[in-house]
Amino acid sequence: MNKPVSELNPNDVIKIGDSWYRIRYLRYLGFETSIDLQKEEALLSYYHDKTCLRISINKNLDIKFKVKDVDNENNNNS
């Protein structure tokens, strides 16, 4: 599924280029949204910052990210 920046949430897994990244943190600053990303396989942690990539996007741009449906994927693996 594709989501615009305004609908992304922490722990969503999005595709950047050929790789998948987990959203760690979103910052909303004026006309810009900054997204901290970590490798997909790294689980979110309050104690360890595993950020490996940060991107900033102007809110006026209509960019959509491919988001992996993690809930359905986990149910299929059970």
PDB file with one MODEL, atoms N, CA, C and O in Angstrom:
MODEL        1
ATOM      1  N   MET A   1       0.844  -1.165   0.000  1.00  0.00           N
ATOM      2  CA  MET A   1       0.000   0.000   0.000  1.00  0.00           C
ATOM      3  C   MET A   1       0.892   1.231   0.000  1.00  0.00           C
ATOM      4  O   MET A   1       2.005   1.188   0.523  1.00  0.00           O
ATOM      5  N   ASN A   2       0.423   2.318  -0.574  1.00  0.00           N
ATOM      6  CA  ASN A   2       1.161   3.575  -0.624  1.00  0.00           C
ATOM      7  C   ASN A   2       0.532   4.584   0.323  1.00  0.00           C
ATOM      8  O   ASN A   2      -0.692   4.691   0.406  1.00  0.00           O
ATOM      9  N   LYS A   3       1.384   5.333   1.044  1.00  0.00           N
ATOM     10  CA  LYS A   3       0.901   6.350   1.981  1.00  0.00           C
ATOM     11  C   LYS A   3       1.647   7.656   1.749  1.00  0.00           C
ATOM     12  O   LYS A   3       2.851   7.650   1.493  1.00  0.00           O
ATOM     13  N   PRO A   4       0.927   8.789   1.837  1.00  0.00           N
ATOM     14  CA  PRO A   4       1.621  10.074   1.806  1.00  0.00           C
ATOM     15  C   PRO A   4       2.357  10.287   3.130  1.00  0.00           C
ATOM     16  O   PRO A   4       2.084   9.597   4.112  1.00  0.00           O
ATOM     17  N   VAL A   5       3.269  11.220   3.154  1.00  0.00           N
ATOM     18  CA  VAL A   5       4.065  11.503   4.348  1.00  0.00           C
ATOM     19  C   VAL A   5       3.175  11.782   5.553  1.00  0.00           C
ATOM     20  O   VAL A   5       3.498  11.365   6.666  1.00  0.00           O
ATOM     21  N   SER A   6       2.064  12.478   5.351  1.00  0.00           N
ATOM     22  CA  SER A   6       1.185  12.858   6.465  1.00  0.00           C
ATOM     23  C   SER A   6       0.515  11.666   7.143  1.00  0.00           C
ATOM     24  O   SER A   6       0.009  11.805   8.256  1.00  0.00           O
ATOM     25  N   GLU A   7       0.499  10.492   6.496  1.00  0.00           N
ATOM     26  CA  GLU A   7      -0.149   9.308   7.067  1.00  0.00           C
ATOM     27  C   GLU A   7       0.843   8.278   7.612  1.00  0.00           C
ATOM     28  O   GLU A   7       0.435   7.224   8.099  1.00  0.00           O
ATOM     29  N   LEU A   8       2.138   8.576   7.535  1.00  0.00           N
ATOM     30  CA  LEU A   8       3.141   7.646   8.044  1.00  0.00           C
ATOM     31  C   LEU A   8       3.163   7.670   9.567  1.00  0.00           C
ATOM     32  O   LEU A   8       2.844   8.686  10.185  1.00  0.00           O
ATOM     33  N   ASN A   9       3.541   6.545  10.165  1.00  0.00           N
ATOM     34  CA  ASN A   9       3.604   6.409  11.621  1.00  0.00           C
ATOM     35  C   ASN A   9       4.902   5.718  12.021  1.00  0.00           C
ATOM     36  O   ASN A   9       5.482   4.978  11.227  1.00  0.00           O
ATOM     37  N   PRO A  10       5.367   5.959  13.267  1.00  0.00           N
ATOM     38  CA  PRO A  10       6.508   5.188  13.752  1.00  0.00           C
ATOM     39  C   PRO A  10       6.204   3.691  13.659  1.00  0.00           C
ATOM     40  O   PRO A  10       5.073   3.264  13.892  1.00  0.00           O
ATOM     41  N   ASN A  11       7.204   2.915  13.324  1.00  0.00           N
ATOM     42  CA  ASN A  11       7.151   1.467  13.156  1.00  0.00           C
ATOM     43  C   ASN A  11       6.627   1.035  11.782  1.00  0.00           C
ATOM     44  O   ASN A  11       6.670  -0.155  11.471  1.00  0.00           O
ATOM     45  N   ASP A  12       6.130   1.970  10.942  1.00  0.00           N
ATOM     46  CA  ASP A  12       5.806   1.619   9.561  1.00  0.00           C
ATOM     47  C   ASP A  12       7.109   1.225   8.866  1.00  0.00           C
ATOM     48  O   ASP A  12       8.166   1.783   9.163  1.00  0.00           O
ATOM     49  N   VAL A  13       7.035   0.278   7.954  1.00  0.00           N
ATOM     50  CA  VAL A  13       8.201  -0.145   7.178  1.00  0.00           C
ATOM     51  C   VAL A  13       7.989   0.359   5.757  1.00  0.00           C
ATOM     52  O   VAL A  13       7.036  -0.034   5.084  1.00  0.00           O
ATOM     53  N   ILE A  14       8.904   1.248   5.301  1.00  0.00           N
ATOM     54  CA  ILE A  14       8.751   1.877   3.990  1.00  0.00           C
ATOM     55  C   ILE A  14       9.933   1.518   3.091  1.00  0.00           C
ATOM     56  O   ILE A  14      11.016   1.165   3.556  1.00  0.00           O
ATOM     57  N   LYS A  15       9.681   1.621   1.788  1.00  0.00           N
ATOM     58  CA  LYS A  15      10.715   1.299   0.803  1.00  0.00           C
ATOM     59  C   LYS A  15      11.379   2.584   0.328  1.00  0.00           C
ATOM     60  O   LYS A  15      10.711   3.524  -0.103  1.00  0.00           O
ATOM     61  N   ILE A  16      12.707   2.606   0.415  1.00  0.00           N
ATOM     62  CA  ILE A  16      13.519   3.702  -0.105  1.00  0.00           C
ATOM     63  C   ILE A  16      14.509   3.058  -1.071  1.00  0.00           C
ATOM     64  O   ILE A  16      15.369   2.283  -0.654  1.00  0.00           O
ATOM     65  N   GLY A  17      14.391   3.372  -2.346  1.00  0.00           N
ATOM     66  CA  GLY A  17      15.242   2.715  -3.338  1.00  0.00           C
ATOM     67  C   GLY A  17      14.898   1.236  -3.401  1.00  0.00           C
ATOM     68  O   GLY A  17      13.743   0.874  -3.624  1.00  0.00           O
ATOM     69  N   ASP A  18      15.894   0.380  -3.206  1.00  0.00           N
ATOM     70  CA  ASP A  18      15.682  -1.069  -3.237  1.00  0.00           C
ATOM     71  C   ASP A  18      15.618  -1.685  -1.846  1.00  0.00           C
ATOM     72  O   ASP A  18      15.549  -2.908  -1.715  1.00  0.00           O
ATOM     73  N   SER A  19      15.640  -0.853  -0.800  1.00  0.00           N
ATOM     74  CA  SER A  19      15.702  -1.368   0.573  1.00  0.00           C
ATOM     75  C   SER A  19      14.481  -0.953   1.383  1.00  0.00           C
ATOM     76  O   SER A  19      13.812   0.033   1.071  1.00  0.00           O
ATOM     77  N   TRP A  20      14.203  -1.731   2.434  1.00  0.00           N
ATOM     78  CA  TRP A  20      13.100  -1.446   3.350  1.00  0.00           C
ATOM     79  C   TRP A  20      13.661  -0.917   4.663  1.00  0.00           C
ATOM     80  O   TRP A  20      14.646  -1.439   5.186  1.00  0.00           O
ATOM     81  N   TYR A  21      13.013   0.139   5.198  1.00  0.00           N
ATOM     82  CA  TYR A  21      13.441   0.763   6.446  1.00  0.00           C
ATOM     83  C   TYR A  21      12.247   0.934   7.373  1.00  0.00           C
ATOM     84  O   TYR A  21      11.123   1.163   6.927  1.00  0.00           O
ATOM     85  N   ARG A  22      12.510   0.819   8.675  1.00  0.00           N
ATOM     86  CA  ARG A  22      11.479   1.019   9.697  1.00  0.00           C
ATOM     87  C   ARG A  22      11.538   2.476  10.167  1.00  0.00           C
ATOM     88  O   ARG A  22      12.617   2.995  10.452  1.00  0.00           O
ATOM     89  N   ILE A  23      10.375   3.131  10.245  1.00  0.00           N
ATOM     90  CA  ILE A  23      10.328   4.510  10.723  1.00  0.00           C
ATOM     91  C   ILE A  23      10.517   4.507  12.235  1.00  0.00           C
ATOM     92  O   ILE A  23       9.761   3.872  12.971  1.00  0.00           O
ATOM     93  N   ARG A  24      11.533   5.226  12.680  1.00  0.00           N
ATOM     94  CA  ARG A  24      11.821   5.339  14.102  1.00  0.00           C
ATOM     95  C   ARG A  24      11.125   6.565  14.692  1.00  0.00           C
ATOM     96  O   ARG A  24      10.527   6.487  15.765  1.00  0.00           O
ATOM     97  N   TYR A  25      11.204   7.686  13.997  1.00  0.00           N
ATOM     98  CA  TYR A  25      10.720   8.940  14.565  1.00  0.00           C
ATOM     99  C   TYR A  25      10.334   9.887  13.437  1.00  0.00           C
ATOM    100  O   TYR A  25      10.995   9.928  12.400  1.00  0.00           O
ATOM    101  N   LEU A  26       9.263  10.648  13.641  1.00  0.00           N
ATOM    102  CA  LEU A  26       8.822  11.681  12.692  1.00  0.00           C
ATOM    103  C   LEU A  26       8.879  13.033  13.392  1.00  0.00           C
ATOM    104  O   LEU A  26       8.431  13.171  14.530  1.00  0.00           O
ATOM    105  N   ARG A  27       9.432  14.029  12.705  1.00  0.00           N
ATOM    106  CA  ARG A  27       9.469  15.399  13.241  1.00  0.00           C
ATOM    107  C   ARG A  27       8.756  16.308  12.242  1.00  0.00           C
ATOM    108  O   ARG A  27       9.002  16.244  11.038  1.00  0.00           O
ATOM    109  N   TYR A  28       7.887  17.136  12.755  1.00  0.00           N
ATOM    110  CA  TYR A  28       7.152  18.077  11.912  1.00  0.00           C
ATOM    111  C   TYR A  28       7.651  19.476  12.236  1.00  0.00           C
ATOM    112  O   TYR A  28       7.414  19.985  13.331  1.00  0.00           O
ATOM    113  N   LEU A  29       8.343  20.102  11.283  1.00  0.00           N
ATOM    114  CA  LEU A  29       8.950  21.409  11.492  1.00  0.00           C
ATOM    115  C   LEU A  29       8.510  22.356  10.384  1.00  0.00           C
ATOM    116  O   LEU A  29       9.054  22.311   9.280  1.00  0.00           O
ATOM    117  N   GLY A  30       7.537  23.208  10.662  1.00  0.00           N
ATOM    118  CA  GLY A  30       7.069  24.150   9.657  1.00  0.00           C
ATOM    119  C   GLY A  30       6.564  23.448   8.416  1.00  0.00           C
ATOM    120  O   GLY A  30       5.599  22.687   8.476  1.00  0.00           O
ATOM    121  N   PHE A  31       7.220  23.703   7.279  1.00  0.00           N
ATOM    122  CA  PHE A  31       6.801  23.101   6.010  1.00  0.00           C
ATOM    123  C   PHE A  31       7.591  21.838   5.682  1.00  0.00           C
ATOM    124  O   PHE A  31       7.638  21.411   4.528  1.00  0.00           O
ATOM    125  N   GLU A  32       8.206  21.246   6.691  1.00  0.00           N
ATOM    126  CA  GLU A  32       9.075  20.103   6.454  1.00  0.00           C
ATOM    127  C   GLU A  32       8.760  18.975   7.433  1.00  0.00           C
ATOM    128  O   GLU A  32       8.455  19.215   8.601  1.00  0.00           O
ATOM    129  N   THR A  33       8.838  17.751   6.940  1.00  0.00           N
ATOM    130  CA  THR A  33       8.737  16.569   7.795  1.00  0.00           C
ATOM    131  C   THR A  33      10.066  15.835   7.701  1.00  0.00           C
ATOM    132  O   THR A  33      10.547  15.545   6.606  1.00  0.00           O
ATOM    133  N   SER A  34      10.655  15.538   8.854  1.00  0.00           N
ATOM    134  CA  SER A  34      11.906  14.806   8.918  1.00  0.00           C
ATOM    135  C   SER A  34      11.606  13.404   9.439  1.00  0.00           C
ATOM    136  O   SER A  34      10.901  13.249  10.437  1.00  0.00           O
ATOM    137  N   ILE A  35      12.140  12.382   8.767  1.00  0.00           N
ATOM    138  CA  ILE A  35      11.869  10.989   9.115  1.00  0.00           C
ATOM    139  C   ILE A  35      13.185  10.298   9.451  1.00  0.00           C
ATOM    140  O   ILE A  35      14.096  10.244   8.624  1.00  0.00           O
ATOM    141  N   ASP A  36      13.280   9.763  10.685  1.00  0.00           N
ATOM    142  CA  ASP A  36      14.431   8.953  11.094  1.00  0.00           C
ATOM    143  C   ASP A  36      14.112   7.500  10.780  1.00  0.00           C
ATOM    144  O   ASP A  36      13.056   6.990  11.153  1.00  0.00           O
ATOM    145  N   LEU A  37      15.035   6.839  10.090  1.00  0.00           N
ATOM    146  CA  LEU A  37      14.817   5.456   9.658  1.00  0.00           C
ATOM    147  C   LEU A  37      15.902   4.542  10.206  1.00  0.00           C
ATOM    148  O   LEU A  37      17.041   4.962  10.414  1.00  0.00           O
ATOM    149  N   GLN A  38      15.535   3.296  10.434  1.00  0.00           N
ATOM    150  CA  GLN A  38      16.501   2.271  10.818  1.00  0.00           C
ATOM    151  C   GLN A  38      16.258   1.051   9.947  1.00  0.00           C
ATOM    152  O   GLN A  38      15.237   0.967   9.265  1.00  0.00           O
ATOM    153  N   LYS A  39      17.184   0.112   9.965  1.00  0.00           N
ATOM    154  CA  LYS A  39      17.027  -1.089   9.146  1.00  0.00           C
ATOM    155  C   LYS A  39      15.744  -1.815   9.526  1.00  0.00           C
ATOM    156  O   LYS A  39      15.336  -1.814  10.687  1.00  0.00           O
ATOM    157  N   GLU A  40      15.121  -2.425   8.545  1.00  0.00           N
ATOM    158  CA  GLU A  40      13.825  -3.086   8.747  1.00  0.00           C
ATOM    159  C   GLU A  40      13.871  -4.123   9.860  1.00  0.00           C
ATOM    160  O   GLU A  40      12.937  -4.208  10.657  1.00  0.00           O
ATOM    161  N   GLU A  41      14.924  -4.903   9.931  1.00  0.00           N
ATOM    162  CA  GLU A  41      14.973  -6.000  10.903  1.00  0.00           C
ATOM    163  C   GLU A  41      15.211  -5.525  12.338  1.00  0.00           C
ATOM    164  O   GLU A  41      15.019  -6.295  13.279  1.00  0.00           O
ATOM    165  N   ALA A  42      15.625  -4.268  12.517  1.00  0.00           N
ATOM    166  CA  ALA A  42      15.860  -3.730  13.862  1.00  0.00           C
ATOM    167  C   ALA A  42      14.532  -3.276  14.465  1.00  0.00           C
ATOM    168  O   ALA A  42      13.830  -2.445  13.889  1.00  0.00           O
ATOM    169  N   LEU A  43      14.197  -3.827  15.626  1.00  0.00           N
ATOM    170  CA  LEU A  43      12.962  -3.440  16.302  1.00  0.00           C
ATOM    171  C   LEU A  43      13.147  -2.101  17.001  1.00  0.00           C
ATOM    172  O   LEU A  43      14.259  -1.751  17.396  1.00  0.00           O
ATOM    173  N   LEU A  44      12.051  -1.350  17.153  1.00  0.00           N
ATOM    174  CA  LEU A  44      12.123  -0.065  17.836  1.00  0.00           C
ATOM    175  C   LEU A  44      12.505  -0.270  19.290  1.00  0.00           C
ATOM    176  O   LEU A  44      12.077  -1.234  19.925  1.00  0.00           O
ATOM    177  N   SER A  45      13.318   0.648  19.815  1.00  0.00           N
ATOM    178  CA  SER A  45      13.748   0.575  21.208  1.00  0.00           C
ATOM    179  C   SER A  45      13.846   1.983  21.781  1.00  0.00           C
ATOM    180  O   SER A  45      14.336   2.899  21.120  1.00  0.00           O
ATOM    181  N   TYR A  46      13.377   2.148  23.015  1.00  0.00           N
ATOM    182  CA  TYR A  46      13.530   3.432  23.704  1.00  0.00           C
ATOM    183  C   TYR A  46      14.978   3.625  24.158  1.00  0.00           C
ATOM    184  O   TYR A  46      15.403   4.758  24.384  1.00  0.00           O
ATOM    185  N   TYR A  47      15.731   2.550  24.293  1.00  0.00           N
ATOM    186  CA  TYR A  47      17.056   2.593  24.898  1.00  0.00           C
ATOM    187  C   TYR A  47      18.200   2.672  23.897  1.00  0.00           C
ATOM    188  O   TYR A  47      19.282   3.149  24.240  1.00  0.00           O
ATOM    189  N   HIS A  48      17.985   2.217  22.672  1.00  0.00           N
ATOM    190  CA  HIS A  48      19.049   2.193  21.673  1.00  0.00           C
ATOM    191  C   HIS A  48      18.565   2.865  20.392  1.00  0.00           C
ATOM    192  O   HIS A  48      17.591   2.431  19.778  1.00  0.00           O
ATOM    193  N   ASP A  49      19.253   3.921  20.003  1.00  0.00           N
ATOM    194  CA  ASP A  49      18.933   4.625  18.764  1.00  0.00           C
ATOM    195  C   ASP A  49      19.685   3.946  17.624  1.00  0.00           C
ATOM    196  O   ASP A  49      20.912   4.020  17.554  1.00  0.00           O
ATOM    197  N   LYS A  50      18.958   3.293  16.742  1.00  0.00           N
ATOM    198  CA  LYS A  50      19.568   2.577  15.621  1.00  0.00           C
ATOM    199  C   LYS A  50      19.315   3.300  14.298  1.00  0.00           C
ATOM    200  O   LYS A  50      19.278   2.675  13.238  1.00  0.00           O
ATOM    201  N   THR A  51      19.139   4.631  14.371  1.00  0.00           N
ATOM    202  CA  THR A  51      18.900   5.417  13.164  1.00  0.00           C
ATOM    203  C   THR A  51      20.088   5.278  12.215  1.00  0.00           C
ATOM    204  O   THR A  51      21.236   5.472  12.613  1.00  0.00           O
ATOM    205  N   CYS A  52      19.803   4.940  10.960  1.00  0.00           N
ATOM    206  CA  CYS A  52      20.867   4.827   9.962  1.00  0.00           C
ATOM    207  C   CYS A  52      20.652   5.800   8.801  1.00  0.00           C
ATOM    208  O   CYS A  52      21.532   5.970   7.957  1.00  0.00           O
ATOM    209  N   LEU A  53      19.470   6.439   8.762  1.00  0.00           N
ATOM    210  CA  LEU A  53      19.145   7.329   7.654  1.00  0.00           C
ATOM    211  C   LEU A  53      18.105   8.336   8.126  1.00  0.00           C
ATOM    212  O   LEU A  53      17.167   7.977   8.838  1.00  0.00           O
ATOM    213  N   ARG A  54      18.268   9.595   7.732  1.00  0.00           N
ATOM    214  CA  ARG A  54      17.275  10.626   8.037  1.00  0.00           C
ATOM    215  C   ARG A  54      16.974  11.362   6.735  1.00  0.00           C
ATOM    216  O   ARG A  54      17.884  11.817   6.041  1.00  0.00           O
ATOM    217  N   ILE A  55      15.692  11.472   6.415  1.00  0.00           N
ATOM    218  CA  ILE A  55      15.300  12.214   5.223  1.00  0.00           C
ATOM    219  C   ILE A  55      14.350  13.334   5.632  1.00  0.00           C
ATOM    220  O   ILE A  55      13.580  13.190   6.581  1.00  0.00           O
ATOM    221  N   SER A  56      14.410  14.437   4.917  1.00  0.00           N
ATOM    222  CA  SER A  56      13.519  15.568   5.143  1.00  0.00           C
ATOM    223  C   SER A  56      12.748  15.832   3.865  1.00  0.00           C
ATOM    224  O   SER A  56      13.309  15.839   2.770  1.00  0.00           O
ATOM    225  N   ILE A  57      11.446  16.051   4.025  1.00  0.00           N
ATOM    226  CA  ILE A  57      10.565  16.223   2.873  1.00  0.00           C
ATOM    227  C   ILE A  57       9.725  17.474   3.066  1.00  0.00           C
ATOM    228  O   ILE A  57       9.132  17.673   4.127  1.00  0.00           O
ATOM    229  N   ASN A  58       9.675  18.314   2.045  1.00  0.00           N
ATOM    230  CA  ASN A  58       8.822  19.490   2.063  1.00  0.00           C
ATOM    231  C   ASN A  58       7.366  19.038   2.031  1.00  0.00           C
ATOM    232  O   ASN A  58       7.000  18.188   1.219  1.00  0.00           O
ATOM    233  N   LYS A  59       6.529  19.601   2.909  1.00  0.00           N
ATOM    234  CA  LYS A  59       5.122  19.186   2.997  1.00  0.00           C
ATOM    235  C   LYS A  59       4.325  19.507   1.735  1.00  0.00           C
ATOM    236  O   LYS A  59       3.265  18.922   1.513  1.00  0.00           O
ATOM    237  N   ASN A  60       4.818  20.424   0.911  1.00  0.00           N
ATOM    238  CA  ASN A  60       4.112  20.781  -0.317  1.00  0.00           C
ATOM    239  C   ASN A  60       4.284  19.736  -1.419  1.00  0.00           C
ATOM    240  O   ASN A  60       3.547  19.754  -2.405  1.00  0.00           O
ATOM    241  N   LEU A  61       5.240  18.834  -1.267  1.00  0.00           N
ATOM    242  CA  LEU A  61       5.456  17.787  -2.267  1.00  0.00           C
ATOM    243  C   LEU A  61       4.489  16.639  -2.028  1.00  0.00           C
ATOM    244  O   LEU A  61       4.234  16.256  -0.886  1.00  0.00           O
ATOM    245  N   ASP A  62       3.957  16.099  -3.102  1.00  0.00           N
ATOM    246  CA  ASP A  62       3.012  14.978  -3.000  1.00  0.00           C
ATOM    247  C   ASP A  62       3.773  13.667  -3.215  1.00  0.00           C
ATOM    248  O   ASP A  62       3.689  13.045  -4.274  1.00  0.00           O
ATOM    249  N   ILE A  63       4.519  13.267  -2.179  1.00  0.00           N
ATOM    250  CA  ILE A  63       5.320  12.045  -2.255  1.00  0.00           C
ATOM    251  C   ILE A  63       4.605  10.949  -1.485  1.00  0.00           C
ATOM    252  O   ILE A  63       4.136  11.162  -0.367  1.00  0.00           O
ATOM    253  N   LYS A  64       4.527   9.771  -2.096  1.00  0.00           N
ATOM    254  CA  LYS A  64       3.932   8.614  -1.416  1.00  0.00           C
ATOM    255  C   LYS A  64       4.990   7.527  -1.307  1.00  0.00           C
ATOM    256  O   LYS A  64       5.789   7.319  -2.220  1.00  0.00           O
ATOM    257  N   PHE A  65       4.975   6.841  -0.173  1.00  0.00           N
ATOM    258  CA  PHE A  65       5.920   5.764   0.079  1.00  0.00           C
ATOM    259  C   PHE A  65       5.205   4.432   0.055  1.00  0.00           C
ATOM    260  O   PHE A  65       4.075   4.313   0.530  1.00  0.00           O
ATOM    261  N   LYS A  66       5.865   3.430  -0.499  1.00  0.00           N
ATOM    262  CA  LYS A  66       5.346   2.066  -0.439  1.00  0.00           C
ATOM    263  C   LYS A  66       5.551   1.581   0.994  1.00  0.00           C
ATOM    264  O   LYS A  66       6.669   1.592   1.509  1.00  0.00           O
ATOM    265  N   VAL A  67       4.452   1.153   1.637  1.00  0.00           N
ATOM    266  CA  VAL A  67       4.494   0.715   3.033  1.00  0.00           C
ATOM    267  C   VAL A  67       4.185  -0.769   3.088  1.00  0.00           C
ATOM    268  O   VAL A  67       3.187  -1.225   2.529  1.00  0.00           O
ATOM    269  N   LYS A  68       5.042  -1.520   3.763  1.00  0.00           N
ATOM    270  CA  LYS A  68       4.858  -2.964   3.922  1.00  0.00           C
ATOM    271  C   LYS A  68       3.766  -3.198   4.958  1.00  0.00           C
ATOM    272  O   LYS A  68       3.776  -2.578   6.022  1.00  0.00           O
ATOM    273  N   ASP A  69       2.831  -4.084   4.656  1.00  0.00           N
ATOM    274  CA  ASP A  69       1.751  -4.421   5.592  1.00  0.00           C
ATOM    275  C   ASP A  69       2.288  -5.463   6.568  1.00  0.00           C
ATOM    276  O   ASP A  69       2.136  -6.666   6.356  1.00  0.00           O
ATOM    277  N   VAL A  70       2.915  -4.987   7.634  1.00  0.00           N
ATOM    278  CA  VAL A  70       3.590  -5.852   8.600  1.00  0.00           C
ATOM    279  C   VAL A  70       2.598  -6.740   9.337  1.00  0.00           C
ATOM    280  O   VAL A  70       2.918  -7.894   9.621  1.00  0.00           O
ATOM    281  N   ASP A  71       1.400  -6.242   9.659  1.00  0.00           N
ATOM    282  CA  ASP A  71       0.406  -7.038  10.390  1.00  0.00           C
ATOM    283  C   ASP A  71       0.016  -8.282   9.613  1.00  0.00           C
ATOM    284  O   ASP A  71      -0.010  -9.378  10.174  1.00  0.00           O
ATOM    285  N   ASN A  72      -0.290  -8.132   8.326  1.00  0.00           N
ATOM    286  CA  ASN A  72      -0.661  -9.289   7.508  1.00  0.00           C
ATOM    287  C   ASN A  72       0.515 -10.241   7.328  1.00  0.00           C
ATOM    288  O   ASN A  72       0.336 -11.459   7.298  1.00  0.00           O
ATOM    289  N   GLU A  73       1.710  -9.686   7.211  1.00  0.00           N
ATOM    290  CA  GLU A  73       2.891 -10.524   7.047  1.00  0.00           C
ATOM    291  C   GLU A  73       3.129 -11.369   8.303  1.00  0.00           C
ATOM    292  O   GLU A  73       3.484 -12.543   8.201  1.00  0.00           O
ATOM    293  N   ASN A  74       2.933 -10.773   9.493  1.00  0.00           N
ATOM    294  CA  ASN A  74       3.101 -11.523  10.745  1.00  0.00           C
ATOM    295  C   ASN A  74       2.044 -12.604  10.887  1.00  0.00           C
ATOM    296  O   ASN A  74       2.349 -13.697  11.366  1.00  0.00           O
ATOM    297  N   ASN A  75       0.802 -12.328  10.483  1.00  0.00           N
ATOM    298  CA  ASN A  75      -0.269 -13.319  10.570  1.00  0.00           C
ATOM    299  C   ASN A  75      -0.022 -14.491   9.628  1.00  0.00           C
ATOM    300  O   ASN A  75      -0.359 -15.630   9.951  1.00  0.00           O
ATOM    301  N   ASN A  76       0.565 -14.217   8.463  1.00  0.00           N
ATOM    302  CA  ASN A  76       0.848 -15.280   7.499  1.00  0.00           C
ATOM    303  C   ASN A  76       1.986 -16.183   7.968  1.00  0.00           C
ATOM    304  O   ASN A  76       2.057 -17.351   7.585  1.00  0.00           O
ATOM    305  N   ASN A  77       2.882 -15.635   8.805  1.00  0.00           N
ATOM    306  CA  ASN A  77       4.013 -16.421   9.295  1.00  0.00           C
ATOM    307  C   ASN A  77       3.673 -17.223  10.543  1.00  0.00           C
ATOM    308  O   ASN A  77       4.499 -18.011  11.004  1.00  0.00           O
ATOM    309  N   SER A  78       2.488 -17.045  11.099  1.00  0.00           N
ATOM    310  CA  SER A  78       2.112 -17.749  12.339  1.00  0.00           C
ATOM    311  C   SER A  78       1.701 -19.169  12.063  1.00  0.00           C
ATOM    312  O   SER A  78       1.355 -19.903  12.989  1.00  0.00           O
TER     313      SER A  78
ENDMDL
END
